[in-house]
């Protein structure tokens, strides 16, 4: 009997050892428009998370600030492109979330209708300026640029919120005087005659005295999930990095993913894909940390954020661990 019991125990142990490891689960959210759409489409269609052995559920949100709110509510574990300003604010408020990546660069231009009397950025005082909604990084960066470089305070121009297609329509209808539009959007507006009066990159350099562009979107993780799944967190970052490199190398595949996910025309999808290298990044190097801290300080001077950014809010461990993963 004893021998039978021993054999049974050994057999049971062998079965457990032979059983495949259960895939780690992660819920990933992103904004279903703007810049987030492109990266999200490639990430999903290329199954980059699944290739890391993760069981992933994607949740798409119609509002730019919704993924951050979903994180705070525990509805998702990772947001691929949360607005930097919103991420800073929740970190200051002490919500259990961590910024683990810089993911989107603020590649936007300030544009006006071709026949507009507005000639320079300084002319925007007293004008209606379209942009992303309050709470977004775009809105905060716009406010910082106008206040710091041109002395135009928040109350000295009218901020008109809207998504890019809506803002483009407002420009055509002359309902607004100018707008901060993503270069992706401008590339798709072939029939709309616009004139550029400034760029985020150039204006941000005037503020920071550094060549690095401002960070528009960041990867944010829920702390409870991060602490419970450190290996899976590293795999998520590895999947993000692989998707980024894939997009840099294969613009045709990016265009195909966009055409499928957003029902874009082939020509529009190709124009969007061509901008991949300039609008995305997947990094959390010391230079990125310094850039994010500088961005927070600039936002603070114009009242876009308050308080102090805790060092713990910028978590580098998942990114560093991901370097050992292919």
N, C-alpha and C positions, 0 to 999 in steps of 0.2 A: 504493500500500500504506500509505504514511504517513497519507494522508487517511482511509483506511478505519479505521486504528487509532485515529486521533483521534476519529472519529465513534463508534466502538465504545465508547471510554472515556467519551465524553460521554453516550451512551445508558445505560451502566451506572451512571454517576453520577446520572442522572435517575431511574432506577429506585430507587436507594437513597434519594434525596430524597423520592420519592413514597410509599415504603413507610411505613405507619403506625408510630408509635413504639410500642415494646413496653411494655405496662402494667407499672408497678412492682409487685412482689409484696410482700405483707405477711401474716404469720400472726398472728392476733389470738386471744387466749385470755381466757376469763372463767369464773367460778364459775357453775354451772348452777342455783343456788338463791339464796335471800336477795335482797338489793337488786340484785346484779349481773344477775340474770335479766331484770329489766324493761328495763334499758338495753340489754343484749345483744340482747334480742328485737326492740326497736325498731330498733337499729342494723342488724341482719340483714335484717329484713323491709322496711325502708325503703331498703336498698341505699345507704346514705349514703357508704360507702367507695368503692363502685363508681362513684358519681356524681362522685367526685374523680379518676376514671381509674385507680384502683388495682385490682389483681387480688388479691382477699383470700380467705384460708382461715380459717374460724372453728373454733376448738377449744374445746369446753366440758369443764370439769372438775368432778367431784363433790365435791371438797374445797376449802375456802376458801383454803388456802395453796398449792394445787397450781399455779396460774398463775405464782406467783413462782418455784417450783422449776423449772417448765418454761422460764422465761426463763433461769435460771441454767444450765440444761442445753442451751440453744440450740434448744429445741423450738418456741418461739414468738418473735415479735419485739416484741409489744406486749401488755400486760395492761391491760384497761380499768378494773379495780377491785381491784388488789392491796391486801391489808391494809397500812395505813400502818406499823404496828409491824414487820411482816415486811420491808417495803421499807427501813425505817430500818436494820434489822439487817444486811441484805445489803450495804447501802451502807457501813456501818461496817466490815464484813468485807472490803471492797475488791473485791467482785464487780463485773464490768463492766456495771452497769445504772444507768439514770438515771431519777429521778422527774421526769416532764414535765408532770403535771397533778394537780390536786385534782379528784376525780371523784365522791366519795360523802361525804355528810355523816352524822355519827353521830346519826341520829334514832331514839333508843331510849328506852324507859321501863323503870324498875324496877317490876315488878308482883308482887303476891302474890294468892293466892286471896282471894275477897271475905270469907270468914269467918276469915282468918288472924289470929293474935294479934300478928303483926308490924305495927306501926303506922307506924314511921318508918325511915329509912335507918340510923339508929344501932342499931336493933334487929337488924341483920343480923350482928352479932358472934356467932360460934359457930354460925351457920346455914349451910344448904346453899344456895348461890347459883348458879343456872344461867346459862350464857353461852356464847359462841363458844369454840372450842378455844384452848389456849395458843398464842401466836404470832400470833393475830389482833389487829387493832386494838381490837376490842370488849373482848377480855380485858384488854388493857393499859389501856384507858381505865377499865374497871370497877375494876381494881386501884388506879389512880391516884386515883379518886374516893373509894373507901372508905378508903384510907390517908391521903390529904391532908385530906379534909373531916371524917372521922369517927374517925381514928386506928385504923382496923381494918386491921391488916397482913395480908399474904397468908396466913400460917399461922393466922390467927384466924377464918377462915371456910373452908368447903369449896367450892371451885370445881368445879362439875359441868358438863363440856363437852357440847355437842350442838347440832344445828341447831334452828331455831326451832320447827318442828312437834313435834320430839321433846321440847323443853323445855316446850312447852305441855302435852304429855301428862304429863310428870313433875309439873307443877303440879296438874293435875286429879287425879292419883293420890296427891298429897301426898308424892311421893318427894323433892321439893325444897321449900324454904321460899319462895324468891323466884327471879326470873329477870330478866335484862336482855333484853327482846324489842324487835325493830324495830316501829315504829309501823305498818308495812305488815302485819306478822303480826297485831298486835293488832286491826287493822281487819277482818281476816278471821275472827277468832275470835268470831263473833257468839253462839255458844251457850255460851261459857266465861265465867263470871263472875269477873272479875279486878279488883283495886283498885290504882291507881297510887300509889306512895310516893315517886317521884322521877323526874326526867328527866335525860338526859345533858346537854342544853343548859343547864339551870339549874345542875347540879352542876359542869359544866366552867367556867361563868362564875365560880363561886366560887373556882376554882383560878387561872384566868388573869386575872381582873378585866377581861376583854374580852367583848363580846357575841357574838363569832363562835363557832359551834358547833365541836366537834372534827371533824377530818377522819377519816373511817372508811376510805375507799378512795382509792387514787392510781393514776394512769396511769403505767406503768413501761415503758421501752423498753430493749432490748438495745443496748449501746453500739456494737458492731460494725455492727449494722444501721443504727443512727442515723447513724453517720459515713459509711457507704457510700451512704445514701439520705436526705440532708438534705431534699430537696424532697418526697419521699414522706412523711417524718416530719411535715412541715408539713401535708400533705394529710390525714394521719390525724387530726391535731388539728382541722382544719377539718371533717372528717366528724363527729367527736365533737361539736363545737360545733353543727353543723347539726341533728344528731339531738336534742341537748338542747333547742334552741329549738323544734323540731318537737313534742317531747313537751310542752312548756309550752303550746303553742298548740292542740294537738289531742288532748285526753284520750280522745276516742272511738277514735281510731286507735291510741293506746297500749293501750287496753283490748282492742281487736281483736288486736293483736300478741301480747299476753299470753295471750289465750284460745287463740290458735293455737299458740304456742310451749310453753305450760305446761299446756294442756288445762284452763284455769281456767273455772269457771262465770262467766257474764257479770256477775253481781252482784259476785263477788270481784274480777274483772279491773277493773271500774269503780272499786272501792274502792281498789285498788292504784294505778291510774292517777291518781286524785285526789290522791295524795301526791307525785307526780312533782316538783313545784317545791321541796318541802322536803327531799327525800332526795338529789337529784343536783345537781351543779355541774360546769362544765367551765371551769376557770380556772387561771392560773398568774401572777397579778398580784403585785406586791410584797407586798400584804397576805396573800396565800396563802403566800408564802415565809416571811413573819414568823410566820404561824400554824403552819406545819409545823415551823419551828425551835423555837417555844415548846412544841409538842406533844412534840417529841423530848426537850427538857429535862425536861418533866414525867414522861415515860416513864422517863427515866434515874433520876430521884429515887426511883422505886419499884422499880427493878431490872428493868423490862421490856426495856430496851435498855442497852447499855454502850458505852463509847468516845466518840468524837467524830464528829459528822455532817459529812462533807466538803462544802464549798460546791459542789464540782463535781457532787455527787450530785443537786442540784436544778437541772435544766437548763431554762432558759427559752427558748432559741433556737427550738425547734419551735413553741412557742406564739406567740411574737412574729412568726415568719414566717407563721404561719397567718392572721394578721390581714389579710393582703393577698389572701387567698383567700376567695371567696364559697362 
